[in-house]
Amino acid sequence: MSQRILRVNQLLRQEISQLLLKEIGFADALVTIIDVETSPDLGQAKVKISVMPAEKNEQVLKVLEKNIFHLQQILNKKLNMKTVPKIRFVIDQVEAKAQRIEEILGKMKKG
């Protein structure tokens, strides 16, 4: 992965994190950006998020999808880039799997 892509990933992660706090602010869920994967042509950026509690995954995704155009517009104005990647939110499944493993291990210790 090129240094440019890594810098764009880091910049997008910072800016989107701030936008989620300022523009959306989830009251009943903790939303964390786990990773940003920008395509080599800078056309797309997949934003992997973690939601706590996990039961709120679908609700949070719906809110983000509803507001994605607004968030994209703010990013387009704020970032000094020729082309700002189009963002897309996905739930990071690694976190959910780790939580499930923790639950299983907890049950094994008790039983």
C-alpha positions in Angstrom: 0.0 0.0 0.0 1.4 3.4 -1.0 2.2 6.1 1.5 -0.4 8.3 -0.1 -3.2 5.8 0.5 -2.1 5.4 4.1 -2.2 9.1 4.6 -5.6 9.4 3.0 -6.9 6.5 5.2 -5.6 8.3 8.3 -7.0 11.7 7.3 -10.4 10.2 6.5 -10.5 8.3 9.8 -9.8 11.5 11.8 -12.2 13.6 9.9 -15.1 11.1 9.8 -14.6 10.4 13.6 -15.0 14.2 14.3 -18.0 14.4 11.9 -19.8 11.5 13.7 -19.4 13.2 17.0 -20.4 16.7 15.8 -23.0 15.9 13.2 -24.7 12.7 14.3 -23.8 12.0 17.9 -25.3 8.6 18.8 -26.9 8.8 22.2 -27.6 5.1 22.8 -24.6 3.5 21.1 -20.8 3.8 21.0 -19.6 4.0 17.4 -15.9 3.6 16.8 -14.1 3.8 13.4 -11.9 0.7 13.3 -10.3 1.2 9.9 -10.6 3.0 6.6 -9.7 1.3 3.4 -9.3 3.6 0.4 -9.2 2.2 -3.1 -6.0 2.7 -5.1 -7.8 5.2 -7.4 -9.1 7.2 -4.4 -12.6 6.7 -5.7 -14.0 4.7 -2.8 -13.4 4.5 0.9 -14.8 1.7 3.1 -15.2 2.9 6.6 -15.2 -0.1 9.1 -17.1 0.7 12.3 -17.7 -1.0 15.6 -20.9 -0.5 17.5 -21.5 -1.2 21.1 -23.9 -2.7 22.0 -23.8 -4.9 19.0 -27.6 -5.1 18.9 -27.6 -1.5 17.6 -25.6 -2.4 14.5 -28.5 -2.2 12.0 -30.0 1.0 13.6 -26.6 2.8 13.5 -26.0 1.7 9.8 -29.5 3.0 8.9 -28.7 6.4 10.5 -25.3 6.6 8.8 -26.8 5.6 5.4 -29.5 8.3 5.8 -26.9 10.9 6.6 -24.1 9.8 4.2 -24.8 12.5 1.6 -24.6 15.2 4.2 -21.4 13.7 5.6 -19.9 13.4 2.1 -20.7 17.0 1.4 -18.9 18.2 4.5 -15.9 16.1 3.7 -15.8 17.4 0.2 -15.7 21.0 1.4 -13.3 20.4 4.4 -10.6 18.2 2.7 -8.1 19.9 0.5 -8.0 17.0 -2.1 -8.6 16.9 -5.8 -10.9 13.9 -5.4 -12.4 13.0 -2.1 -13.2 9.2 -1.9 -16.9 8.3 -1.8 -17.4 6.8 1.7 -19.3 3.7 2.5 -19.9 2.4 6.1 -19.7 -1.3 7.0 -19.8 -3.1 10.4 -16.4 -4.6 11.3 -17.2 -8.2 11.9 -13.8 -8.9 13.7 -15.1 -7.1 16.8 -18.3 -9.1 16.9 -16.4 -12.4 16.5 -14.1 -11.4 19.3 -17.0 -10.6 21.5 -18.6 -14.0 20.7 -15.3 -15.8 21.6 -15.2 -13.9 24.9 -18.7 -15.0 25.7 -17.9 -18.7 24.9 -14.7 -18.5 27.0 -16.6 -17.0 29.9 -19.2 -19.8 29.8 -16.4 -22.4 29.7 -14.8 -20.9 32.8 -18.1 -21.0 34.7 -19.1 -24.5 33.5 
